[in-house]
Amino acid sequence: MAAADGRWRELLLQALGHEPDNHPAREALADLYWSRFVEAEEAGQTATAQVFRALVDQYHDGKYAIELVGDGHLELESDPP
């Protein structure tokens, strides 16, 4: 995580320490952790992705519910068929 992300994360966690149900802080943390989760998945870093997925689960309040279910749809077209 970049230094700016680390500082941003620290401030958000401080806000939640004062107001645990602070929706904007929870959403910002979920967004930060989601981006890290996606980066780790794309890099094939399974263990790191699992850590960030758990953090998204903790803070997303439903925002990433569909994405986290893991029910995807893949459609392939080939030429020749």
Contacts in CASP RR format, 6 or more apart in sequence:
PFRMAT RR
TARGET T0000
AUTHOR 0000-0000-0000
METHOD contacts of the structure
MODEL  1
MAAADGRWRELLLQALGHEPDNHPAREALADLYWSRFVEAEEAGQTATAQ
VFRALVDQYHDGKYAIELVGDGHLELESDPP
1 9 0 8 1.000
1 36 0 8 1.000
5 32 0 8 1.000
8 28 0 8 1.000
8 32 0 8 1.000
9 29 0 8 1.000
9 32 0 8 1.000
12 25 0 8 1.000
12 28 0 8 1.000
12 29 0 8 1.000
12 32 0 8 1.000
13 29 0 8 1.000
15 22 0 8 1.000
15 25 0 8 1.000
16 22 0 8 1.000
16 25 0 8 1.000
16 26 0 8 1.000
16 29 0 8 1.000
19 25 0 8 1.000
23 61 0 8 1.000
26 59 0 8 1.000
26 60 0 8 1.000
26 61 0 8 1.000
27 59 0 8 1.000
27 60 0 8 1.000
27 61 0 8 1.000
27 63 0 8 1.000
29 55 0 8 1.000
29 59 0 8 1.000
30 56 0 8 1.000
30 59 0 8 1.000
30 60 0 8 1.000
30 61 0 8 1.000
30 63 0 8 1.000
30 64 0 8 1.000
31 63 0 8 1.000
33 52 0 8 1.000
33 55 0 8 1.000
33 56 0 8 1.000
33 59 0 8 1.000
34 52 0 8 1.000
34 56 0 8 1.000
34 60 0 8 1.000
34 64 0 8 1.000
34 67 0 8 1.000
36 48 0 8 1.000
36 52 0 8 1.000
37 49 0 8 1.000
37 52 0 8 1.000
37 53 0 8 1.000
37 55 0 8 1.000
37 56 0 8 1.000
40 46 0 8 1.000
40 48 0 8 1.000
40 49 0 8 1.000
40 51 0 8 1.000
40 52 0 8 1.000
41 49 0 8 1.000
53 68 0 8 1.000
56 64 0 8 1.000
56 68 0 8 1.000
57 68 0 8 1.000
60 68 0 8 1.000
END
